[in-house]
């Protein structure tokens, strides 16, 4: 292992040791400062913008070649909470190497991707007399796990940021060991819905005459869905959806995995919603919006029995959005529909929101990365125009107007957001080599 790999694996241990949980506003300035120091040591022109609770780290590495192109590398340094701690096999804040894996909270999402890219840049500079064929800017935010709060505000403050291509934060190898390259993600709006039917919890004997908040809430939420089709019944919910083009449909259809494998792999016991209406499950997964109930809380939920009529009930919901859909407009549509159905008394409170985005996977800059992957990795790369998950690609593309492609150090068993999050050292080292290859490819542009 090269000295640079060892150096940045040691740095990865320092990053993992900082519990930079954006949901709790923990250790965010400290992590940003640590990243800034490492980027300065590498020779970057570093700015840490701390205008908001999660500082933004920007570092420029400039080429001395006339007409050099611009490459932005986006990452995030915040992580999900590590709870429940008892399900980890070791301390989540201590990077652990075991059986060819690196284990720790954030090692895949996203700190391992950060240090792999630092390593690639450092090795490239070492091997090329400190010269770059492309201008490289690192853009590292600290609130991605909480819907990238204020990222759009930060980007508005930095109009100097420009790029011909943006390399996104992460990506996986699939079950067959093929590298996955992605070009988009869904948006999201999260919100709470609360029902209140009395000032205090009541004796359940009053249920013959008093409405229960739990009933009231569940009845209201049930109006959102058509039980026969699983489609969302909110008027105009789908009206702004950008329909995928044929190339995007073909790319998704070619993604590996059958419906049967999907059902088995996720241990699904209920019928798929797409089966109810005869739709293609892959197209729905990647190109359709959704509404999901994340959790419902009301009344007595402890052991045994308590005969209570709940006065208040709350549900946490999310709507996953596709390009074309606006988070605030979507939430207003849901709120208005509930009122039209006779549930104007339900309180709807927005918590987070961001729009969705899809890259044009035929863009020349993206096709170049795909071609490099074909040459570097065994087997054909898996190319997807979007993912079912959410991220702030739309914010970045709206501000910088450049195509985006994602690639990373992960694999199907990385357990992002779960206990024992991990990566394989072989994937980590492959990613370093591939990022160096991307940098080097600009020498021939």
N, C-alpha and C positions, 0 to 999 in steps of 0.2 A: 504493500500500500504506500502511495506517495506521501511525502511529508505534508503536502497541501491537504490531502484527504484526512490525514491524522489530525492536522491543525483544526480543520473545520468540523470534524467529529467531536473534538474536544469543545469547540464552540457550541455545537449542537447540545451537548450536555448542559452547558450554561443556559442556553435558551429554554430547554425543557424544565430546568430547575426553577424557572420563573413562571408561576401559575397565572399567566396573562389571560384571565377569564374576562372577556368583555361584558358578559351578562352581569358580573359582579363588580365591574370597574376595578379589577385587581391587577396590579403590577404592569399596567400599560405604559406609563411614562418610563419606567425602569427598563422595560423590554425594548422600547423604541430607542432609548439612549444606548443600550448595549449593541443594537444593530448599527446605529450611527457610528459608534466607535470602530466596529469591525469594517464598515465600508470606508471610513476615513483611512484606516490602516491599509486597506487595499488600494488606496489612491483615488477614491472618489471625492467629488465635490458634494458635500452632504448638507442637506437642510432638514431639520426636524421642526415641522409646523405643529405647534401644540395649541392651536386655536380652540380645539374642542377636546372632549374628555379622552379620546383615543388619538394620540399624536400620529401624524402622517410622516413617514420617512421617505425622502427623495434623495437619490444619489446619482450623479452624472459621471460617466466615464467616456471621455471624448476621443474620437479618432483624429489623427492628424492628416488623414487622406481627404483631399478635396472632393466634395460631392458625396461624402459618406452618407449612407442611409441611417435611419434612426430606429432602434429597437427598444421597446419598453418591456421590462420584465415585471409583471405584477405578482405580488404575494400578500399574505396577511400574517401577522404575528399573534393574533388573539386565538384562543382555543375554547373549546367547550368545557363546561365543568367536568371534573373527574368523578363525581359521585355517580353511583355508590362505590365507595372505596373498598368495601369488603369483597367486591367481585374482581378486583385486580389481583394478579398473582404476585405483584411487587408494588413498591411505591410508584404511583403514576408520575411523580415529579422527579424521578431519578431515571435517566436514560440507562436502560439495561440491554446488554447484548447477550443473546441466548440462541443457540442452534441456528446461527446465520441470520437472525432477526434482530432488529433494534426495536425496543418496546418503550413506550412512554406517551403521556398525553400530548398530542400535537405533533408526534413524530412524522405522521403522514399529512395531517391537516393542521398546520401547513409548514411547520418549522423544518422538517427534513427536506422539503422542496427548496426552502430558502438556502440552507447550507449547501445543498447539492449545486445550486446555481452560483453561489459564492465560490465554491471549489472549482467549477468549470471556468469561471472568469479568471480566477487566480492562476490556474494551470495554463490557460491560454496565454495570459500575459507573461508568465515565466518562460513559455516555449517560443514566444515571438518578440523578444526584446522589449517587452512592455508596450507593444503597439497593437492597436485594434483596427480592424477594417470597417467597423460600424460604430456609431455612437450608441452607447447603452445607458439607459436610465432605469434604475430600480425604483419601483413605486410600491411601498409596503405600508398597508393600512392596519388599523388595530380594532376594527369593529365588524369584520366580515361575518362573524358568527352571530351578530345581532343586527342583521340586515344593513350593514355598512352605513350606519348612522353618520351623517355629515360628510360622507365621501363626496357627494355631489357639491357640497359647499367648499370642501378643500379644492376640488378640481376647478371650480369657478375662480378660485384665488390664484391658480397656477396656469394661466393660458399659455405659458411658454412650453408646456409639455406637448411634444409632437412625436409621431411615430409613423413608420411605414408598416410595422407589424407589432402586435402585442402578444407576448407569450404569457399565457394565463397560469394560474397558481398551481394546478394539480392535474393528475390523471393517473390511470391504472394500466396494468396489464390484465387481460381477461383470463378466464379459466384455462384457456389454451396457450397462455403465454404470449399472446399477441398484444402489441402496444395499442392503446386506445388514444385517439386524437379527437378532441371535441371542439365545437365551434359555437356553443351557445348554452344558455340555461333559462329556466323559467323564472318569472318574477313571483312575488308573493305579497299578500296583505294579511296580516294576523290581527285578530280582534277578539274581544271578550263580549259575550252576550249575557246579560244578567236579568233575572226575573225577581221581583219583590212583591209579595202578596199580603204581607202583614209586618207590623213593627217588631214582633218577636215570634220565635217558634211556638207553635200551639200544640195542644193535646190532639192526637190523631183522631179522637172520637168526633172532632169538629169537621172531619173531612166530608161529611154529608152535606155541609152547607158552605164551607170555606174552600176556596181554590188553593191548591198546593203550588208553591213556587216551582217545585221540581216538575210537576205535571205541566204547568204553564210554559216552562222553558222547553221541555221536550216536545210538546205539541207545536210550539213555534218553530223549532228547528226542523221538525219533520216536514213542514210545508216547503222547505227548500228543495226537496228531492222528489222525483217521480219514482215510487217504489218499484214500478214495473220495468223501468228502463235504466234506472240509476242516473238519469240525466238531471241537470240542475234546472229547476222550474222558474228561476228568477227571470223576468222578462228582459230581453236584450243582453243577457249575460254573455252570449257568444257573439254578439254583433260586431265587435271590434277585433275579433280573432283574425290574425294574419294567416291565411291558408298556406300550408307548405307547398312549395313547387314540386315538380315531378322529381328533380334530382334529390331534393331533401327526402321525399318519400322513398325513393329507391335506396338511399343511403341507410335509412332506418330499417327498411325491409331486409337489407343485407346484413344487419347486425346479428351476431351469433346468438343462439339461444332459441329454444322452442317454447311454446306456451306451457307445455307439460313440464319442461325444466324450470321455467319461471315459477309455476305453482309449487313444485317440489322444493325448490331452493328456498322459497319464502314460507314454506310450511302453511300454505293457504288452505283453509277448509271450507270457505264459503265460495259460491259461484262467482266468477269474474263478472263485473258489471258489464263488460263488453259482450259477454255471452248473452246477456239478457236482450241486447239490442242488435246483435249480429255484427258488431263493428270489429275491426282489426285491433288486437290488444296492443301491438307495438305502436301503431299510429296514435292511438289514444294516449298511451303512456308518454310519448314524446311531444305530441302536438296539441293536446287538449287541456283546457283548464279544469280545475277541480275545486270542490269545497270539502274540507275535512274537519271533523270534530276531534280536536286533540285530547280533550278531557272534559269531564263534567263533575262538578262538586256541589253537594247539597245535603242538608240534614245530618243524620247520624250515620257515620261510616266506620265506627269502631266495632269491636267484638260484641257479640250478643245482640239483644233487641232493645230498642228504645222507641216506644210508640209516640212518634213526633210528627207533626205536620210542618214541613220546612217553610220558613218565611222567606227565604232567599235561596236562589240557585244560580250558579254561574257556569258557563261553558267557555272553553278556549277553542277558537276556531282559526282556520287558515284557508285562504283561497290561493291556490297556485295559479299563476297567470302566465299566459303565453304572449309573444310579441303582439303589440297593438292594444293590449289591455292596460288601463291606467288603474293603479291601486286605489286611489281615492274615489274614482268614478265607480269602480266595481263595488266598493264597500257601500257607497250611497245607493246603488241599485239593490243590494241585499237589504239594507235598512228600510228602504221604501217598500220593498216587497213584503217584509214582515209586517209593516204598518198596514198595508193594503189587505193583508190576510187577517187583520183584527188583532195584531200583536204590537200595536204602537207603544204599549207600556214596557216592552222589553228594551233595555238600555244597551246600545251597541257602542263599544269603545275601541278605537283603533290602537294597536300597540306598535306594529312595525309595517313597513311596506317598501317595495322596490319593483320596478318593471322588469320584463324579460327581454331577451335578445337572442338573435340567431345570426351567425356569420354566414357570408357567402363562401361556401367551401370550394368554389371554383376560382376564388381570387388568386392571382399569381403568387403572392407572398405566402399564402396558405398552401397552395399546391407545391411550392418549393419545399416546405417543411414535410409534407406528405411524401414527396419523392425521396427526401433524405432518409425518412423513416423506413421506406421500402428497401433502401440500400443498406441501412445500418442494422435493423432488427430482422431476425429470421421470421419468415411468414409475412403475409400481407397485413399492413396496419388496419385496425378497425377505425373507420372514420364516421363520426356522428355529427350532424349539424347542430345538435342541441343535446341537453340531458334533462331527465325528469327533475333534477335538483335545482336549487336556487343560488344565485350569486349576483354580484353587482356589475356584470358585463355591460349592461345598458348604460349605466352611469359613465363608465370609462369610455365606451364607444361614442356616446353623445358628446363628450367633452373633447376627445382626441381624434375622432373620425378615422380610426384605423381598424383593419381586420384583426380578429382575435382568434388564437388557437391555443388549446390547453393540452398540456402534457406533463407527466409527473413521475414520481417515484413509487407510486402505490401499486397494489395488486388486489385481487378480489377478496382476500382475507385480511385486509388492513384494519378492519374494525374501527373506522372513523366514527367519532362521537360515542364509542362504546368502551367498556373496560378492555384493557390489554390491547389498545391501539398499537399497531406495529407495521414495520416495513421489512422487506428482505434486503440484505446488504447487496446482493447481486443486482437487484433492480435499481438501487441507489447508485451504484457504480456505473451501470449502463446509462442512467439518466445524465450523470456528469459528462460522460463521453459524448452523448447525443447533443447536449447543450453546447459543448465545445465545437461540435460539428456544425451546428447552426451558426455560431459566431464566425467560424472559419469560412462558411459558404459565402459570406459577404465580400471576401477578398476577391471573388471572381465575378462580382455583379457588374 
